[in-house]
């Protein structure tokens, strides 16, 4: 779990940092998710940096879609995490999605649907960063 929290925190932080630097979509900030990850991270002593360069607002919006949408997957993972590692921190994995924020995100995606190439690229980069984080976690746990 330690490595997973490190990796998720790095991905979410990279996207939020880029979103903030571009002053893009403040209503879709990942601060709530980052606070939950930080609560879990307090029990760990290092942070692993993972992420891809997001070049413009549309890529950031695509990445935000991928990361905010991951709340549904986190909900499915919490039961397995609790059963296998009952003492592990899990504020991030048990964080419920913000329905109002999700509605704003979908509205923005609809507004910028003509920018699909950038949206898809940003989502793909976020998914690739999460896959890389998962691979790194598996390699660390295997060793």
Secondary structure as UniProt FT lines:
FT   HELIX           2..21
FT   TURN            22..23
FT   HELIX           26..28
FT   HELIX           31..41
FT   TURN            42..43
FT   HELIX           57..69
FT   HELIX           71..84
FT   TURN            86..87
FT   HELIX           91..94
FT   HELIX           99..111
FT   HELIX           113..115
FT   HELIX           116..142
//
